[in-house]
Amino acid sequence: MADEKKTNKPAKDRWLTIDGVRKEAKRVRWPKWKTEGNTPGIAANTGEVLIFSGFFCAFFVLCDFIVTFLLRFIGIGA
């Protein structure tokens, strides 16, 4: 038994430690705030996300109004 080699932890277990998380955070290529060259920055991406979210919000509110109107029209809604 003393001759057995120690096995390393699987990659998943190493990643779930504080040191593993720190190493992964250092490897991440964090985006810049402003647009540089060919890549959009955080400010441009934030604007796109807000516009996209606004359109989806309006779409679902409109769908809710239509369904409510139809249910009231046929006498099911309050």
Backbone as a chain_set.jsonl record, in Angstrom:
{"seq": "MADEKKTNKPAKDRWLTIDGVRKEAKRVRWPKWKTEGNTPGIAANTGEVLIFSGFFCAFFVLCDFIVTFLLRFIGIGA", "coords": {"N": [[0.802, -1.192, 0.0], [2.022, 1.182, 0.556], [3.425, 1.654, -1.684], [1.717, 2.631, -3.567], [0.748, 5.136, -5.895], [-0.054, 8.541, -5.317], [-3.131, 9.846, -6.231], [-4.117, 12.579, -8.193], [-6.5, 15.136, -7.447], [-9.644, 15.199, -9.138], [-10.286, 17.454, -11.91], [-12.614, 18.921, -11.535], [-12.977, 18.979, -8.74], [-10.746, 20.466, -7.94], [-11.357, 22.919, -9.037], [-13.427, 23.836, -7.509], [-12.429, 24.872, -5.178], [-11.271, 27.625, -3.137], [-8.786, 28.592, -4.005], [-8.782, 27.521, -6.592], [-10.898, 28.914, -7.755], [-9.873, 31.504, -7.659], [-7.673, 31.254, -9.399], [-9.002, 30.709, -11.817], [-10.42, 33.116, -12.107], [-8.322, 34.861, -12.596], [-7.53, 33.976, -15.072], [-9.552, 34.728, -16.744], [-10.531, 36.755, -19.465], [-11.168, 39.839, -19.046], [-13.565, 42.23, -20.147], [-13.06, 45.488, -21.644], [-14.05, 48.818, -20.587], [-14.697, 50.754, -22.518], [-15.177, 50.835, -26.116], [-12.784, 49.147, -28.021], [-10.979, 49.032, -30.84], [-12.001, 46.327, -32.651], [-13.698, 45.104, -30.869], [-16.613, 45.393, -28.9], [-17.174, 47.412, -25.994], [-18.0, 47.272, -22.448], [-19.914, 49.273, -22.022], [-21.256, 49.547, -24.515], [-22.322, 46.973, -24.807], [-23.994, 46.905, -22.566], [-25.921, 48.812, -23.219], [-27.114, 47.556, -25.444], [-28.21, 45.276, -24.215], [-30.066, 46.443, -22.457], [-31.854, 47.677, -24.273], [-32.787, 45.429, -25.698], [-33.979, 44.021, -23.57], [-35.984, 45.841, -22.915], [-37.625, 45.713, -25.226], [-38.518, 43.043, -25.03], [-39.89, 43.197, -22.602], [-41.971, 44.999, -23.272], [-43.231, 43.42, -25.233], [-44.176, 41.181, -23.728], [-45.882, 42.458, -21.913], [-47.777, 43.485, -23.696], [-48.762, 41.037, -24.738], [-49.917, 40.043, -22.377], [-51.967, 41.95, -21.948], [-53.533, 41.454, -24.218], [-54.353, 38.752, -23.848], [-55.762, 39.054, -21.432], [-57.807, 40.794, -22.286], [-59.104, 39.133, -24.19], [-59.985, 37.017, -22.536], [-61.747, 38.391, -20.824], [-63.562, 39.222, -22.733], [-64.806, 36.851, -23.538], [-65.992, 36.232, -21.181], [-64.704, 35.007, -19.015], [-62.724, 36.229, -17.478], [-62.239, 38.483, -14.648]], "CA": [[0.0, 0.0, 0.0], [2.886, 2.345, 0.586], [3.957, 1.839, -3.023], [0.715, 3.211, -4.462], [0.923, 6.556, -6.207], [-1.176, 9.396, -4.944], [-3.849, 10.352, -7.402], [-4.517, 13.975, -8.094], [-7.944, 15.358, -7.427], [-10.195, 15.521, -10.459], [-10.287, 18.889, -12.221], [-13.814, 19.532, -10.965], [-12.757, 19.229, -7.323], [-9.771, 21.546, -7.789], [-11.97, 24.184, -9.43], [-14.383, 24.246, -6.49], [-11.76, 25.429, -4.012], [-11.044, 29.072, -3.221], [-7.621, 28.8, -4.873], [-9.19, 27.226, -7.961], [-11.717, 30.031, -8.232], [-8.968, 32.64, -7.882], [-6.903, 30.991, -10.622], [-9.899, 30.879, -12.96], [-10.719, 34.54, -12.24], [-7.156, 35.502, -13.208], [-7.457, 33.557, -16.473], [-10.638, 35.336, -17.522], [-10.181, 37.962, -20.215], [-12.224, 40.767, -18.701], [-13.751, 43.238, -21.193], [-12.762, 46.886, -21.329], [-15.254, 49.624, -20.442], [-15.009, 51.415, -23.789], [-14.897, 50.074, -27.324], [-11.4, 49.2, -28.491], [-10.788, 48.318, -32.098], [-13.087, 45.538, -33.218], [-14.527, 44.521, -29.82], [-17.399, 46.373, -28.152], [-16.897, 47.446, -24.568], [-19.121, 47.01, -21.552], [-20.942, 50.298, -22.212], [-22.041, 49.206, -25.702], [-23.076, 45.757, -24.503], [-25.042, 47.236, -21.606], [-26.99, 49.466, -23.969], [-27.812, 46.543, -26.242], [-28.992, 44.427, -23.311], [-31.207, 47.222, -21.967], [-32.81, 47.832, -25.375], [-33.362, 44.104, -25.931], [-34.86, 43.735, -22.436], [-37.152, 46.711, -23.052], [-38.508, 45.146, -26.25], [-39.173, 41.853, -24.491], [-40.837, 43.657, -21.592], [-43.139, 45.521, -23.991], [-43.887, 42.286, -25.885], [-44.918, 40.381, -22.759], [-46.984, 43.277, -21.402], [-48.784, 43.48, -24.759], [-49.387, 39.704, -24.728], [-50.756, 39.965, -21.185], [-53.169, 42.745, -22.199], [-54.356, 40.768, -25.226], [-54.97, 37.581, -23.222], [-56.746, 39.561, -20.478], [-58.946, 41.293, -23.065], [-59.827, 37.994, -24.763], [-60.672, 36.304, -21.462], [-62.894, 39.218, -20.405], [-64.511, 39.254, -23.852], [-65.609, 35.628, -23.532], [-66.669, 36.141, -19.893], [-63.984, 34.223, -18.007], [-61.944, 37.111, -16.616], [-62.994, 39.292, -13.697]], "C": [[0.847, 1.259, 0.0], [3.438, 2.654, -0.796], [2.965, 2.511, -3.977], [0.994, 4.697, -4.681], [-0.3, 7.332, -5.733], [-1.845, 9.894, -6.221], [-4.228, 11.799, -7.16], [-6.031, 14.061, -8.039], [-8.43, 15.593, -8.846], [-10.27, 17.029, -10.656], [-11.48, 19.589, -11.593], [-13.598, 19.885, -9.5], [-11.76, 20.359, -7.095], [-10.395, 22.897, -8.098], [-12.876, 24.709, -8.333], [-13.731, 24.748, -5.206], [-11.569, 26.928, -4.216], [-9.859, 29.364, -4.137], [-7.967, 28.546, -6.332], [-10.016, 28.349, -8.56], [-10.839, 31.24, -8.517], [-8.161, 32.467, -9.167], [-7.768, 31.203, -11.86], [-10.223, 32.35, -13.185], [-9.551, 35.291, -12.87], [-7.036, 35.156, -14.681], [-8.495, 34.243, -17.352], [-10.137, 36.583, -18.221], [-11.319, 38.949, -20.029], [-12.346, 41.842, -19.776], [-13.399, 44.636, -20.699], [-14.072, 47.667, -21.25], [-15.667, 50.245, -21.779], [-14.623, 50.518, -24.955], [-13.443, 50.26, -27.734], [-11.296, 48.382, -29.762], [-12.05, 47.634, -32.576], [-14.055, 45.008, -32.163], [-15.309, 45.602, -29.084], [-17.071, 46.294, -26.664], [-18.148, 47.171, -23.757], [-20.24, 48.015, -21.785], [-21.83, 49.971, -23.407], [-22.887, 47.966, -25.446], [-24.22, 46.034, -23.538], [-26.208, 47.9, -22.304], [-27.796, 48.477, -24.79], [-28.704, 45.672, -25.366], [-30.219, 45.178, -22.804], [-32.266, 47.406, -23.047], [-33.528, 46.512, -25.637], [-34.351, 43.743, -24.82], [-36.118, 44.587, -22.489], [-38.135, 46.195, -24.087], [-39.23, 43.905, -25.732], [-40.192, 42.217, -23.421], [-42.115, 44.158, -22.26], [-43.916, 44.389, -24.659], [-44.736, 41.498, -24.891], [-46.056, 41.167, -22.121], [-48.105, 43.317, -22.426], [-49.503, 42.131, -24.82], [-50.322, 39.548, -23.535], [-52.05, 40.742, -21.38], [-54.097, 42.049, -23.19], [-55.064, 39.565, -24.613], [-56.033, 38.016, -22.223], [-57.991, 40.051, -21.201], [-59.773, 40.138, -23.623], [-60.585, 37.21, -23.695], [-61.875, 37.09, -20.95], [-63.968, 39.235, -21.482], [-65.392, 38.005, -23.873], [-66.229, 35.354, -22.163], [-65.961, 35.342, -18.827], [-63.272, 35.135, -17.015], [-62.815, 37.95, -15.707], [-63.097, 40.721, -14.167]], "O": [[0.42, 2.295, -0.51], [3.87, 3.776, -1.061], [3.341, 2.914, -5.078], [1.419, 5.409, -3.772], [-1.425, 6.832, -5.752], [-1.176, 10.311, -7.166], [-4.61, 12.183, -6.055], [-6.742, 13.178, -8.519], [-7.694, 16.135, -9.671], [-10.313, 17.789, -9.688], [-11.366, 20.736, -11.161], [-13.989, 20.965, -9.058], [-11.913, 21.132, -6.15], [-10.021, 23.907, -7.503], [-13.077, 25.919, -8.234], [-14.434, 25.023, -4.234], [-11.691, 27.434, -5.332], [-9.919, 30.281, -4.955], [-7.504, 29.268, -7.215], [-9.855, 28.696, -9.73], [-11.043, 31.931, -9.515], [-7.987, 33.416, -9.931], [-7.323, 31.804, -12.837], [-10.294, 32.795, -14.33], [-9.763, 36.257, -13.602], [-6.502, 35.944, -15.461], [-8.329, 34.324, -18.569], [-9.402, 37.378, -17.636], [-12.312, 38.909, -20.754], [-11.328, 42.324, -20.274], [-13.435, 44.922, -19.502], [-15.09, 47.227, -21.784], [-16.848, 50.257, -22.125], [-13.849, 49.572, -24.805], [-12.936, 51.38, -27.787], [-11.505, 47.169, -29.748], [-13.049, 48.289, -32.872], [-15.126, 44.512, -32.512], [-14.737, 46.617, -28.685], [-16.731, 45.229, -26.148], [-19.212, 46.877, -24.302], [-21.411, 47.64, -21.748], [-23.05, 50.108, -23.315], [-24.055, 47.923, -25.833], [-25.3, 45.46, -23.677], [-27.364, 47.587, -22.017], [-29.024, 48.55, -24.827], [-29.835, 45.366, -25.743], [-31.304, 44.602, -22.73], [-33.459, 47.299, -22.762], [-34.75, 46.489, -25.781], [-35.432, 43.221, -25.093], [-37.202, 44.114, -22.146], [-39.346, 46.229, -23.865], [-40.426, 43.738, -25.972], [-41.255, 41.6, -23.347], [-43.216, 43.782, -21.858], [-45.146, 44.404, -24.649], [-45.89, 41.181, -25.179], [-47.1, 40.59, -21.817], [-49.274, 43.193, -22.06], [-50.727, 42.091, -24.942], [-51.405, 38.98, -23.67], [-53.121, 40.254, -21.019], [-55.316, 42.058, -23.012], [-56.26, 39.378, -24.838], [-57.103, 37.41, -22.166], [-59.11, 39.758, -20.779], [-61.001, 40.156, -23.541], [-61.715, 36.783, -23.931], [-62.919, 36.501, -20.671], [-65.158, 39.259, -21.171], [-66.58, 38.083, -24.187], [-66.921, 34.35, -21.994], [-66.572, 35.021, -17.808], [-63.228, 34.831, -15.823], [-64.007, 38.112, -15.967], [-63.702, 41.551, -13.489]]}, "num_chains": 1, "name": "protein.A"}
